[in-house]
């Protein structure tokens, strides 16, 4: 996977206006009401970011079955009851809220949730245990706490979502082959590599450099867009970006 090397962008009144309808801000604005729009936004966020919660549970020494059961039960409670407890609008990050809420759930609902299967039969969020275990299996066995693992997987998930969007956009533009050839260069590149890619694609080395630059710009934009959906102010996007790279590198 390639990571963008720079993610700065100007803020201002226009960017603040866009934040009024982000997924997480919709959830916060609804508070504890039974707002259908808020529930749909929360459900979408949970479906996108379930794996970091699962990984956290596994690192807390739960079995794969227990982690899946508890993760499903947690999201069922969160979404079905339309409750956003303890969400701090001053901090405003879905990442922080989700981990805090899951810690609270484990502390107060552990015994009850373990007595049920897959959230009591309510499969609110599709959890692919085989996929999750394959992914969890490549994590370091020691030296990474449950919280650090959550943060790392959160960051990787954001990068994956941006890459998936970029791939889909290139496919829609009829440039999927070019995207696959240039994807490794999103985090760098060598003179030899550019020449080889150009030869494979029938492009001059200069054209390859321009295409890679455009992909990087769009990748950064897509990543910022995904982060934007999980915070409530434009200023927090840059803070989350810094946290993201710190988490991936730790």
SEFI-671248 format. One line per field, with one value per residue: x negated, y, z negated of N, C-alpha, C in turn. Coordinates in Angstrom, 2 decimals, decimal comma. Example, Ala and Ser with C-alpha at 12.3 -4.5 7.8 and 13.67 -1.06 7.14 Angstrom:
2
n.xx	-13,19_-12,85
n.yy	-5,69_-2,25
n.zz	-7,80_-7,08
ca.xx	-12,30_-13,67
ca.yy	-4,50_-1,06
ca.zz	-7,80_-7,14
c.xx	-13,20_-12,90
c.yy	-3,30_0,03
c.zz	-7,80_-7,87
//
This chain:
250
n.xx	-0,84_-0,54_-1,43_-0,36_-2,60_-2,32_0,10_1,30_3,66_5,51_7,72_10,63_13,63_15,27_14,48_15,21_17,95_18,57_18,27_20,56_22,29_21,05_20,63_20,14_20,66_23,35_24,34_23,57_25,01_27,60_27,60_29,07_31,39_33,96_33,18_33,44_31,60_29,28_28,94_28,49_26,09_24,38_24,48_23,24_20,63_19,86_19,88_17,77_15,59_15,29_13,28_10,93_12,03_12,59_9,96_8,90_10,35_9,41_6,72_7,05_7,01_9,18_10,91_11,25_13,94_15,21_14,42_15,68_18,38_18,67_17,99_20,01_22,25_21,75_21,90_24,52_25,91_25,09_26,08_28,82_30,07_29,76_28,12_25,75_23,50_21,56_20,18_17,92_18,21_16,31_13,94_14,60_14,02_14,72_13,19_12,01_14,31_15,45_13,60_13,56_16,25_16,41_14,63_16,02_18,26_17,15_16,41_18,84_20,73_19,76_20,21_22,95_22,99_21,34_22,96_24,62_25,06_23,42_24,34_26,81_28,13_28,50_27,24_25,87_23,64_21,72_19,46_16,56_15,12_13,10_11,57_10,85_9,31_7,20_6,01_5,45_3,61_1,15_0,26_-2,09_-3,06_-3,75_-4,41_-2,75_-0,17_3,37_4,74_2,91_2,88_5,50_5,45_3,53_4,76_7,00_5,87_4,73_7,04_8,30_6,44_6,71_9,38_9,25_7,52_9,06_11,14_9,72_8,84_11,32_12,18_10,24_10,76_13,31_12,65_11,42_8,78_7,66_5,62_3,36_3,43_2,89_0,30_-1,06_-0,50_-2,40_-4,13_-3,06_-4,06_-6,60_-9,45_-11,75_-14,28_-14,78_-12,55_-10,44_-11,07_-10,76_-8,04_-6,98_-7,74_-6,23_-3,67_-3,67_-4,39_-6,16_-8,91_-8,58_-5,84_-4,90_-5,75_-4,15_-1,62_-1,81_-2,12_0,39_2,03_1,13_1,93_4,74_5,15_4,39_6,41_8,68_8,14_8,20_10,90_12,16_11,23_12,37_15,03_15,17_14,71_15,45_14,64_12,76_10,15_9,41_8,84_6,18_4,86_5,67_4,46_1,76_1,78_2,51_0,26_-1,61_-0,53_-0,63_-3,34_-4,22
n.yy	-1,19_2,24_5,29_8,68_11,45_14,03_16,12_18,57_21,29_24,25_25,89_27,63_29,66_28,37_25,66_25,15_25,32_23,01_21,07_20,96_18,96_16,50_12,96_12,24_14,63_14,86_12,79_13,66_16,07_15,17_13,96_12,24_11,65_10,05_10,23_9,54_10,08_10,49_7,94_6,42_7,56_6,93_4,15_3,71_4,63_2,79_0,39_0,82_0,99_-1,23_-3,14_-2,15_-2,09_-4,79_-5,80_-4,57_-5,88_-8,51_-8,18_-7,80_-10,29_-11,88_-14,58_-15,33_-15,85_-14,81_-12,12_-11,39_-11,78_-9,88_-7,51_-7,36_-7,25_-4,84_-2,93_-3,35_-2,48_0,19_1,22_0,39_1,45_4,07_5,85_8,17_8,26_10,23_11,60_13,99_17,10_19,06_17,77_15,95_13,70_10,80_8,50_8,67_8,67_6,16_4,23_4,85_4,35_1,61_0,57_1,21_-0,37_-2,96_-2,99_-2,83_-4,46_-6,94_-9,62_-9,98_-9,69_-11,80_-13,94_-14,02_-14,58_-13,29_-10,61_-11,20_-12,35_-10,24_-9,07_-6,47_-5,15_-6,29_-8,74_-10,20_-12,85_-14,63_-13,09_-11,08_-12,50_-13,37_-10,97_-10,04_-11,92_-11,16_-9,17_-7,82_-10,08_-9,33_-6,40_-4,39_-2,55_-2,96_-0,57_0,87_-0,82_-0,58_2,14_2,03_0,28_1,75_3,93_2,60_1,64_3,98_4,77_2,62_2,90_5,32_4,52_2,55_4,10_5,68_3,75_2,92_5,26_5,57_3,27_3,88_5,90_4,55_3,88_1,82_-0,07_1,57_2,69_0,43_-0,12_2,16_2,50_1,54_3,71_5,74_6,32_7,08_6,60_5,53_6,47_4,41_2,84_4,49_4,58_1,89_1,51_3,29_2,09_-0,23_0,80_2,22_4,88_8,00_8,73_11,21_11,60_9,59_10,51_12,78_11,59_10,07_12,10_13,33_11,25_11,07_13,55_13,31_11,11_12,14_14,02_12,36_10,91_12,95_13,56_11,26_11,34_13,74_13,07_11,95_13,75_16,94_19,50_21,56_22,09_19,86_17,92_18,09_17,56_14,94_13,74_13,93_12,32_9,95_9,18_8,91_6,77_4,70_4,44_3,59
n.zz	0,00_0,81_-0,74_-1,01_-0,87_-1,73_-3,23_-3,56_-3,51_-2,73_-5,08_-6,13_-5,57_-3,64_-3,81_-6,44_-6,23_-4,80_-6,72_-8,16_-7,47_-7,78_-8,36_-11,09_-12,43_-11,97_-13,53_-16,10_-16,27_-16,41_-18,84_-21,47_-20,21_-18,21_-15,49_-12,11_-10,09_-11,55_-12,69_-10,38_-9,50_-11,63_-11,48_-9,01_-9,55_-11,51_-10,08_-8,36_-10,08_-11,77_-12,15_-13,64_-16,23_-16,66_-16,56_-18,80_-20,82_-20,46_-21,16_-23,81_-24,83_-24,13_-22,54_-18,99_-18,45_-20,73_-20,50_-18,11_-18,84_-20,93_-19,63_-17,70_-19,39_-20,69_-18,57_-17,82_-20,08_-20,07_-17,64_-17,37_-19,62_-19,18_-20,55_-21,62_-23,77_-25,96_-23,99_-23,11_-22,03_-21,91_-21,50_-19,46_-17,76_-15,98_-16,16_-18,77_-20,35_-19,71_-20,64_-23,38_-24,05_-23,54_-25,40_-27,72_-27,30_-27,42_-30,09_-31,47_-30,24_-29,67_-30,74_-30,15_-27,35_-26,52_-27,01_-24,92_-21,38_-18,60_-19,00_-20,09_-17,98_-16,30_-13,56_-13,03_-11,98_-9,33_-9,98_-9,05_-10,10_-9,31_-7,54_-9,36_-11,21_-9,61_-9,04_-11,61_-12,33_-11,27_-12,85_-15,26_-17,82_-20,37_-22,39_-21,40_-22,55_-23,29_-22,79_-21,18_-19,00_-18,10_-17,29_-15,25_-13,39_-12,82_-11,46_-9,24_-8,07_-7,15_-5,19_-3,45_-2,61_-1,18_0,85_2,09_3,10_4,90_6,71_7,73_8,99_10,96_12,45_13,39_15,09_17,07_16,62_15,13_15,54_15,75_13,19_11,54_12,32_11,52_8,86_6,85_6,75_5,29_2,82_3,33_5,52_8,10_10,51_12,31_11,85_12,79_15,50_16,23_15,71_17,50_19,92_19,81_19,95_22,23_22,17_21,94_19,73_18,46_18,70_17,06_14,58_14,32_14,27_11,92_10,04_10,23_9,31_6,67_5,65_5,86_4,22_1,72_1,44_1,28_-1,03_-2,96_-2,72_-3,75_-6,39_-7,14_-7,43_-9,91_-11,92_-13,51_-12,89_-10,62_-11,40_-12,85_-11,01_-10,00_-12,39_-12,83_-10,67_-11,31_-13,57_-12,37_-10,75_-12,75_-14,17_-12,27_-11,92_-14,38
ca.xx	0,00_-1,30_-0,89_-0,69_-3,69_-1,98_1,56_1,75_4,61_6,02_9,05_11,39_15,08_15,90_14,24_16,01_19,34_18,73_18,28_21,88_23,05_20,26_21,34_20,04_21,32_24,78_24,61_23,45_26,08_28,83_27,48_29,73_32,69_34,16_33,08_33,12_30,38_28,18_28,76_27,89_24,70_23,65_24,38_22,21_19,32_19,56_19,58_16,45_14,51_15,48_12,11_10,12_12,67_12,34_8,54_8,74_10,88_8,50_5,52_7,44_6,97_10,42_10,81_11,86_15,40_15,62_14,23_16,75_19,64_18,69_17,99_21,35_23,15_21,46_22,46_25,98_26,35_24,79_26,91_30,25_30,59_29,61_27,57_24,36_23,17_20,22_19,50_17,44_18,17_15,09_12,92_15,27_13,48_15,39_12,18_11,90_15,57_15,69_12,77_14,05_17,53_16,18_14,02_17,13_19,08_16,46_16,40_20,16_21,62_18,99_20,88_24,21_22,71_20,76_24,03_25,38_24,30_23,47_25,23_28,15_28,75_28,65_26,01_25,97_22,47_21,18_18,11_15,95_14,15_11,96_10,76_10,31_8,25_6,06_5,38_4,92_2,49_-0,12_-0,12_-3,12_-2,49_-4,04_-4,93_-1,75_0,99_4,66_5,07_2,04_3,32_6,71_5,06_2,84_5,72_7,84_5,11_4,63_8,36_8,48_5,60_7,32_10,59_8,83_6,96_10,18_11,83_8,85_8,91_12,64_12,23_9,41_11,49_14,41_12,04_10,76_7,35_7,35_4,29_2,37_3,43_2,22_-1,13_-1,64_-0,16_-3,57_-4,88_-2,36_-4,88_-7,97_-9,76_-13,13_-14,41_-14,64_-11,16_-9,63_-11,35_-10,16_-6,59_-6,68_-7,87_-5,09_-2,43_-3,81_-4,46_-7,48_-9,18_-7,98_-4,39_-4,70_-5,90_-2,96_-0,50_-2,00_-1,83_1,85_2,57_0,82_2,81_6,09_5,11_4,40_7,75_9,61_7,86_8,75_12,35_12,56_10,98_13,34_16,31_15,09_14,43_16,49_14,10_11,68_8,85_9,11_8,38_4,72_4,44_5,89_3,45_0,53_1,99_2,53_-1,09_-2,25_-0,01_-1,12_-4,79_-4,55
ca.yy	0,00_3,46_6,34_10,00_12,00_15,36_16,17_19,88_21,97_25,42_25,83_28,82_29,60_27,38_24,33_25,00_25,08_21,61_20,20_20,97_17,77_15,28_11,85_12,27_15,82_14,56_11,96_14,51_17,06_14,50_13,58_11,00_11,57_8,93_10,82_8,51_10,49_10,24_6,50_5,95_8,01_6,13_2,79_3,72_4,74_1,53_-0,62_1,11_0,96_-2,27_-3,97_-1,70_-2,51_-6,24_-6,00_-4,18_-6,97_-9,65_-7,89_-7,93_-11,73_-12,57_-15,46_-14,75_-15,93_-13,83_-10,78_-11,15_-11,65_-8,62_-6,42_-7,30_-6,79_-3,42_-2,11_-3,47_-1,56_1,56_1,66_0,16_2,32_5,45_6,61_8,59_8,65_10,70_12,20_15,31_17,92_19,86_16,91_15,74_12,68_9,51_7,55_8,73_8,25_4,74_3,45_5,07_3,67_0,17_0,29_1,25_-1,54_-4,13_-2,93_-2,93_-5,38_-8,13_-10,87_-10,08_-9,88_-13,13_-14,93_-13,97_-14,90_-12,30_-9,52_-11,71_-12,63_-9,02_-8,84_-5,07_-4,85_-7,54_-9,01_-11,35_-13,33_-15,22_-11,95_-10,40_-13,32_-13,34_-9,66_-9,98_-12,85_-10,55_-8,16_-8,28_-10,84_-8,66_-5,05_-3,44_-2,61_-2,99_0,78_1,20_-1,62_0,08_3,36_1,63_-0,27_2,87_4,66_1,77_1,56_5,22_4,70_1,63_3,47_6,30_3,79_1,91_5,14_6,07_2,65_2,96_6,42_5,27_2,28_4,58_6,72_3,67_3,92_0,85_-0,66_2,57_2,80_-0,72_-0,01_3,31_2,46_1,46_4,96_6,74_6,67_7,33_6,08_5,67_6,75_3,14_2,41_5,30_4,16_0,58_1,68_3,95_1,11_-1,15_1,50_2,93_6,30_8,56_8,85_12,45_11,39_8,75_11,38_13,62_10,74_9,72_13,31_13,50_10,22_11,44_14,67_12,81_10,24_13,00_14,60_11,32_10,61_14,07_13,45_10,22_11,86_14,81_12,49_11,42_14,84_17,98_20,79_21,43_22,09_18,53_17,06_18,07_16,87_13,51_13,28_13,75_11,13_8,79_8,75_8,48_5,46_3,73_4,26_3,06
ca.zz	0,00_0,81_-1,58_-0,53_-1,65_-2,22_-3,28_-3,99_-2,64_-3,42_-5,67_-5,77_-5,75_-2,77_-4,35_-7,66_-5,83_-4,39_-7,89_-8,80_-7,12_-7,80_-9,01_-12,55_-12,94_-11,94_-14,70_-17,28_-16,29_-16,81_-20,24_-21,85_-19,57_-17,28_-14,16_-11,12_-9,40_-12,49_-12,80_-9,14_-9,48_-12,60_-10,95_-7,96_-10,20_-12,19_-9,06_-7,80_-11,05_-12,78_-12,41_-14,78_-17,49_-16,76_-16,87_-20,20_-21,64_-20,37_-21,92_-25,22_-25,10_-23,80_-21,37_-17,80_-18,59_-21,74_-19,96_-17,13_-19,58_-21,66_-18,66_-17,14_-20,45_-20,92_-17,50_-17,88_-21,14_-19,67_-16,52_-17,57_-20,65_-18,70_-21,67_-21,55_-25,14_-26,26_-22,85_-23,47_-20,83_-21,90_-20,88_-18,20_-16,88_-16,07_-16,62_-20,23_-20,94_-19,50_-21,55_-24,75_-24,22_-23,57_-26,71_-28,69_-27,04_-27,95_-31,54_-32,06_-29,55_-29,29_-31,09_-29,42_-25,93_-26,31_-27,11_-23,69_-20,18_-17,53_-19,35_-20,33_-16,70_-15,52_-12,79_-12,62_-11,18_-8,77_-10,46_-8,39_-11,09_-8,61_-7,10_-10,53_-11,81_-8,71_-9,23_-12,97_-12,42_-10,87_-13,83_-16,20_-18,93_-21,62_-22,29_-20,95_-23,43_-22,60_-22,32_-20,05_-17,86_-17,62_-16,59_-14,02_-12,45_-12,40_-10,45_-8,04_-7,43_-6,42_-4,00_-2,55_-2,02_-0,19_1,98_2,77_3,86_6,01_7,67_8,37_9,87_12,13_13,25_14,06_16,15_18,02_16,35_14,09_15,80_15,38_11,73_10,95_12,61_10,84_7,44_5,97_6,71_4,50_1,66_3,76_6,84_8,55_11,94_13,02_11,76_13,69_16,87_16,43_15,75_18,77_20,98_19,72_20,27_23,49_21,85_21,67_18,30_17,98_18,60_15,88_13,42_14,24_13,87_10,52_9,27_10,19_8,42_5,29_5,27_5,66_3,05_0,54_1,33_0,85_-2,44_-3,75_-2,71_-4,71_-7,74_-7,38_-7,83_-11,28_-12,85_-13,42_-12,51_-9,63_-12,07_-13,35_-9,92_-10,01_-13,62_-12,62_-9,72_-12,08_-14,40_-11,47_-10,39_-13,98_-14,50_-11,30_-12,11_-15,71
c.xx	-0,87_-0,62_-1,26_-1,73_-3,39_-0,48_2,07_2,71_5,17_7,40_9,85_12,87_15,72_15,70_15,03_17,46_19,56_18,85_19,64_22,64_22,17_21,00_21,30_20,71_22,84_25,16_24,59_24,61_27,39_28,82_28,15_31,12_32,75_34,16_32,64_31,83_29,15_27,89_28,08_26,41_23,85_23,46_23,30_20,82_18,92_19,20_18,20_15,33_14,66_14,18_11,21_10,70_12,44_10,90_8,25_9,20_9,95_7,24_5,79_7,60_8,30_10,18_11,46_13,39_15,91_15,50_15,32_18,09_19,74_18,73_19,38_22,36_22,99_22,10_23,98_26,54_26,20_25,78_28,40_30,84_30,45_29,06_26,11_24,00_21,74_19,48_19,17_17,31_16,91_13,96_13,38_14,74_14,24_14,44_12,11_13,18_15,76_14,88_13,23_15,34_17,34_15,53_15,11_18,01_18,45_16,52_17,76_21,07_20,97_19,78_22,16_23,97_22,17_21,83_24,87_24,47_24,52_24,47_26,66_28,89_28,89_27,34_26,07_24,84_21,91_19,73_17,62_14,82_12,92_11,01_10,08_9,16_7,00_5,28_4,74_3,67_1,16_-0,54_-1,22_-2,48_-2,69_-4,45_-3,96_-0,51_2,27_5,01_4,20_2,45_4,58_6,35_4,40_3,83_6,71_7,15_5,02_5,96_8,65_7,68_6,18_8,54_10,26_8,28_8,07_10,94_11,02_8,89_10,23_12,75_11,41_10,10_12,61_13,90_11,33_9,25_6,93_5,96_3,18_2,27_2,65_0,70_-1,80_-1,37_-1,38_-4,33_-4,20_-3,15_-6,33_-8,21_-11,21_-13,15_-14,19_-13,20_-10,24_-9,83_-10,68_-8,64_-6,18_-6,74_-6,68_-3,80_-2,49_-3,83_-5,90_-7,66_-8,55_-6,48_-4,04_-4,78_-4,67_-1,77_-0,60_-1,68_-0,32_2,52_2,33_1,73_4,21_6,17_5,16_5,79_8,76_9,40_8,41_10,27_12,83_12,33_12,03_14,67_16,33_14,75_15,46_15,94_12,96_10,30_8,44_8,61_6,85_4,18_4,59_4,86_2,13_0,63_1,94_1,13_-1,89_-1,83_-0,55_-2,59_-5,17_-4,56
c.yy	1,23_4,50_7,69_10,63_13,38_15,52_17,53_20,47_23,15_25,19_27,03_28,60_28,53_25,98_24,11_24,70_23,63_20,69_20,13_19,69_16,52_14,21_11,96_13,50_15,64_13,76_12,82_15,49_16,44_14,10_12,26_10,87_10,39_9,43_9,76_8,83_10,21_8,75_5,94_6,34_7,19_4,71_2,70_3,77_3,43_0,43_-0,43_0,82_-0,10_-3,00_-3,45_-2,09_-4,01_-6,50_-5,63_-5,30_-8,18_-9,42_-7,87_-9,40_-12,43_-13,47_-14,79_-14,76_-14,92_-12,41_-10,43_-10,94_-10,28_-7,42_-6,25_-6,78_-5,29_-2,56_-2,19_-2,51_-0,11_2,07_1,53_1,11_3,80_6,35_6,94_9,14_9,18_11,30_13,65_16,16_18,77_19,07_16,46_14,68_11,37_8,45_7,51_8,25_6,74_3,89_3,62_4,34_2,16_-0,24_0,26_0,02_-2,80_-4,16_-3,24_-3,99_-6,72_-9,42_-11,06_-10,38_-11,27_-14,21_-14,97_-14,33_-13,82_-11,19_-9,99_-12,00_-11,42_-8,72_-7,45_-4,69_-6,16_-7,73_-10,31_-11,85_-13,91_-14,12_-11,29_-11,19_-13,37_-12,04_-9,57_-10,86_-12,26_-9,43_-8,70_-8,97_-10,13_-7,21_-4,00_-3,59_-2,63_-1,62_1,17_0,41_-1,02_1,30_3,03_1,13_0,79_3,64_3,88_1,68_2,83_5,23_3,74_2,20_4,49_5,60_3,09_2,91_5,55_5,01_2,69_4,12_6,18_4,26_2,95_5,44_5,87_3,60_2,92_0,24_0,31_2,71_1,66_-0,64_1,09_3,35_2,36_2,76_6,04_7,17_6,93_6,78_6,32_5,95_5,48_2,67_3,18_4,86_2,82_0,69_2,32_2,98_0,16_-0,50_2,22_4,43_6,74_8,70_10,11_12,31_10,54_9,62_12,26_12,80_10,37_10,92_13,52_12,48_10,57_12,56_14,17_11,90_11,06_13,61_13,59_10,96_11,70_13,98_12,39_10,68_12,91_14,26_12,01_12,48_15,93_19,36_20,61_21,40_20,69_17,59_16,97_17,38_15,37_12,94_13,03_12,50_9,88_8,29_8,31_7,06_4,38_3,43_3,65_1,54
c.zz	0,00_-0,05_-1,00_-1,44_-2,20_-2,16_-3,74_-2,99_-3,41_-3,98_-5,20_-5,88_-4,90_-3,29_-5,62_-7,29_-5,46_-5,59_-8,56_-8,53_-7,06_-8,60_-10,53_-13,13_-12,93_-13,18_-15,96_-17,39_-16,76_-18,27_-20,52_-21,22_-18,61_-15,84_-13,16_-10,40_-10,27_-12,60_-11,56_-9,06_-10,44_-12,11_-9,88_-8,57_-10,85_-11,20_-8,47_-8,79_-12,13_-13,12_-13,53_-16,13_-17,72_-17,17_-18,32_-21,13_-21,63_-21,19_-23,43_-25,61_-24,94_-22,60_-20,18_-17,90_-19,60_-21,21_-18,96_-17,84_-20,25_-20,71_-18,06_-18,16_-20,70_-19,84_-17,46_-18,91_-20,69_-18,62_-16,82_-18,59_-20,30_-19,80_-21,41_-22,92_-25,20_-25,08_-23,18_-22,22_-20,76_-21,27_-19,51_-17,26_-17,08_-16,57_-18,15_-20,90_-20,86_-20,47_-22,99_-25,02_-24,32_-24,90_-27,78_-28,53_-27,62_-29,47_-32,15_-31,44_-29,21_-29,52_-30,28_-27,95_-25,64_-26,37_-25,84_-22,52_-19,12_-17,84_-19,56_-19,03_-15,80_-14,81_-12,17_-11,68_-10,64_-9,16_-9,82_-9,29_-10,41_-8,13_-8,28_-11,15_-10,93_-8,89_-10,61_-13,11_-12,03_-11,82_-14,74_-17,41_-20,26_-21,35_-21,79_-21,82_-22,61_-22,04_-21,12_-18,80_-17,25_-16,77_-15,26_-12,97_-11,97_-11,27_-9,14_-7,31_-6,62_-5,12_-2,97_-1,86_-0,93_1,05_2,78_3,63_5,08_7,11_8,45_9,35_11,13_13,05_14,04_15,21_17,20_17,83_15,26_14,28_15,41_13,86_11,09_11,16_11,80_9,34_6,53_5,82_5,86_3,26_2,04_5,15_7,19_10,04_12,75_13,01_12,68_15,14_17,18_16,55_17,06_19,94_21,01_20,18_21,62_23,30_21,67_20,17_17,71_17,79_17,38_14,62_13,22_13,75_12,39_9,64_9,14_9,29_6,97_4,80_4,98_4,45_1,76_0,33_0,79_-0,61_-3,34_-3,83_-3,70_-6,15_-8,10_-7,89_-9,28_-12,32_-12,64_-13,09_-11,52_-10,27_-12,52_-12,26_-9,94_-11,26_-13,47_-11,65_-10,43_-12,95_-13,55_-11,17_-11,60_-14,33_-13,56_-11,54_-13,43_-15,74
//
